[in-house]
Amino acid sequence: MVEIIYTDHLKLRLEVRKIPYEYPSRILKDPEKVFSDILEKKKIAIKRLKYNKKVRNMMIAYEHKEKIVEIVTIHPISDEKIISRVMSGRWK
């Protein structure tokens, strides 16, 4: 079984952006899209969830180390940003 760790930065982002605490785990467990960020050396998972009264793409960045997954951050992301990062080669 994998242990999921929320970094202090992630906890701060959840509080500041008023994102439900369970969203990072939900995204990690059932993502709609998964990428590798070549620049930041992180994995990216995206899932559409309700945020600020709209359904939006919510993105998490995380590191998977053996039996630990450390989720670093979360934020909404537009379709345009996703396409741009894929087209530029940053996300594979």
C-alpha positions in Angstrom: 0.0 0.0 0.0 1.2 3.5 -0.9 1.4 6.2 1.8 0.2 9.6 0.6 1.9 12.6 2.1 0.6 16.2 1.8 3.6 18.6 1.8 3.3 21.8 3.9 3.2 23.8 0.6 0.2 21.7 -0.6 -1.6 22.3 2.7 -1.0 26.0 2.4 -2.3 26.0 -1.2 -5.5 24.1 -0.1 -6.1 26.7 2.6 -5.4 29.8 0.5 -7.3 28.6 -2.6 -10.1 27.1 -0.5 -9.8 23.7 -2.2 -11.4 20.8 -0.4 -8.8 18.8 1.5 -9.6 15.5 -0.1 -9.1 16.7 -3.7 -5.4 15.9 -4.0 -6.0 12.3 -3.0 -9.0 12.0 -5.3 -7.0 13.3 -8.2 -4.1 10.9 -7.5 -6.3 7.9 -7.1 -8.5 8.5 -10.2 -6.8 10.9 -12.6 -8.2 11.6 -16.1 -4.8 12.6 -17.5 -1.2 11.8 -16.2 2.0 13.4 -17.5 5.7 13.7 -16.5 6.9 17.3 -16.1 10.4 17.2 -17.7 11.4 20.6 -16.3 10.3 20.1 -12.7 11.0 16.3 -12.6 7.5 15.7 -11.1 4.5 13.6 -12.1 1.3 15.6 -13.0 -2.2 14.3 -12.6 -5.4 16.1 -13.7 -9.0 15.5 -13.0 -12.1 17.7 -13.6 -13.7 18.6 -10.3 -16.1 21.3 -9.0 -14.1 24.3 -7.8 -15.5 27.9 -7.3 -18.9 26.8 -8.5 -17.6 25.5 -11.9 -16.2 22.2 -13.0 -12.5 22.8 -13.8 -9.3 20.9 -14.5 -7.6 20.5 -11.2 -3.9 19.6 -11.4 -1.6 18.1 -8.8 2.2 17.8 -9.0 3.7 14.9 -7.1 6.7 12.6 -6.6 6.4 8.8 -6.3 9.2 7.3 -4.2 9.0 3.6 -3.6 5.9 3.2 -1.2 5.4 7.0 -0.7 3.7 9.5 -2.9 4.4 13.1 -1.9 1.9 15.6 -3.3 3.6 19.0 -3.7 0.9 21.4 -5.0 -2.5 21.7 -6.5 -4.2 24.3 -8.7 -6.8 24.7 -11.4 -5.4 24.6 -14.9 -7.0 25.6 -18.3 -7.2 23.3 -21.3 -5.0 25.8 -23.1 -2.2 25.5 -20.5 -2.3 21.8 -20.7 -2.1 21.8 -24.5 0.7 24.4 -24.4 2.8 22.3 -22.0 2.3 19.1 -24.0 3.1 20.9 -27.3 6.2 22.5 -26.0 7.5 19.1 -24.8 7.5 20.1 -21.2 4.8 17.5 -20.3 5.2 14.0 -21.8 
